[in-house]
């Protein structure tokens, strides 16, 4: 950086510059934030300490785990059912394509056999594809 960007007193070293005054408002605000954070943390710790007396924590945790396992089981069953539906739909599409393809080829074969073209052109002629 050039001297122009450093400020007016760029020739003085940082060590010898006069200290800035701290504003009382910033200190009070920081102190207030610290006190609020400490009060909130202590309040939460007290609530957590009294929680086992009011609620059976082991029962609560075991029910939560059982609900989680049931939910995962239902999700897997739903995914399996959806996969079955997708597989059936794929088989329906495959069967439709095979039937339409077979009918189209049958139609072309019947048209080739029943057309009034000559025998030479019918088998091995230029018209065959």
C-alpha positions in Angstrom: 0.0 0.0 0.0 1.2 3.5 -0.7 1.5 6.2 2.0 -1.6 7.9 0.7 -3.8 5.0 1.8 -2.4 4.7 5.3 -3.7 8.0 6.5 -2.5 11.4 7.4 0.2 10.3 9.9 1.7 7.6 7.7 5.2 8.5 8.7 4.6 7.5 12.3 4.8 3.9 13.3 1.8 2.2 14.8 3.5 1.7 18.1 3.8 5.5 18.7 0.3 6.5 17.6 -2.0 7.7 20.3 -4.5 5.1 21.5 -8.1 5.4 20.6 -10.6 6.1 23.4 -13.0 3.3 24.2 -16.6 4.3 24.1 -18.5 3.5 27.3 -21.6 2.5 25.2 -19.7 -0.4 23.6 -18.4 -1.7 26.9 -21.8 -1.5 28.5 -23.5 -3.3 25.5 -20.9 -6.0 25.6 -21.3 -6.4 29.4 -25.1 -6.6 28.9 -24.7 -9.3 26.2 -22.4 -11.3 28.4 -24.8 -11.1 31.3 -27.8 -12.2 29.1 -25.9 -15.1 27.7 -24.8 -16.3 31.2 -28.3 -15.9 32.5 -29.8 -17.9 29.6 -27.2 -20.6 29.9 -27.8 -21.0 33.7 -31.6 -20.9 33.2 -31.4 -23.7 30.7 -29.1 -25.7 32.9 -31.5 -25.4 35.9 -34.5 -26.5 33.7 -32.5 -29.5 32.5 -31.5 -30.3 36.1 -35.2 -30.3 37.2 -36.4 -32.2 34.1 -35.9 -35.8 35.4 -38.0 -35.0 38.4 -41.0 -33.9 36.3 -40.6 -36.3 33.3 -39.4 -39.8 33.1 -36.5 -39.2 30.7 -35.7 -42.8 30.0 -39.3 -43.5 28.9 -39.3 -40.3 26.8 -36.1 -41.3 25.0 -37.2 -44.9 24.5 -40.6 -43.8 23.0 -38.8 -41.3 20.7 -36.5 -44.1 19.5 -39.4 -46.4 19.0 -41.3 -43.7 17.0 -38.2 -43.1 14.9 -37.8 -46.8 14.1 -41.5 -47.0 13.2 -41.2 -44.0 11.0 -38.2 -45.4 9.1 -40.0 -48.7 8.7 -43.1 -46.9 7.2 -40.8 -44.9 4.9 -39.1 -48.0 3.7 -42.5 -49.8 3.2 -43.8 -46.8 1.2 -40.6 -46.7 -0.9 -41.0 -50.5 -1.6 -44.6 -50.0 -2.6 -43.7 -47.1 -4.9 -40.9 -49.2 -6.5 -43.5 -52.0 -7.1 -45.9 -49.5 -8.8 -43.0 -48.2 -11.0 -42.0 -51.7 -11.9 -45.5 -52.7 -12.9 -45.9 -49.5 -14.9 -42.6 -50.3 -16.7 -43.9 -53.8 -17.5 -47.1 -52.3 -18.9 -45.1 -50.0 -21.1 -42.8 -52.8 -22.2 -45.8 -55.1 -23.0 -47.5 -52.3 -25.0 -44.4 -51.6 -27.0 -43.9 -55.3 -27.7 -47.5 -55.8 -28.8 -47.5 -52.7 -31.0 -44.2 -53.7 -32.5 -45.5 -57.2 -33.2 -48.7 -55.9 -34.7 -46.8 -53.5 -36.9 -44.5 -56.2 -38.2 -47.5 -58.5 -38.8 -49.3 -55.7 -40.7 -46.2 -55.2 -42.9 -45.9 -59.0 -43.5 -49.5 -59.3 -44.5 -49.2 -56.3 -46.8 -46.2 -57.8 -48.4 -47.9 -61.2 -48.9 -51.3 -59.8 -50.1 -50.0 -57.1 -52.3 -50.7 -57.6 -56.1 -47.0 -57.3 -56.9 -45.2 -59.9 -59.0 -43.5 -62.9 -57.6 -40.0 -61.6 -58.4 -40.5 -58.5 -56.5 -42.2 -60.2 -53.6 -39.3 -62.4 -52.5 -35.9 -60.8 -52.7 -36.8 -58.0 -55.1 -35.8 -54.3 -54.9 -38.9 -53.5 -52.8 -37.8 -55.6 -49.8 -36.2 -53.7 -47.0 
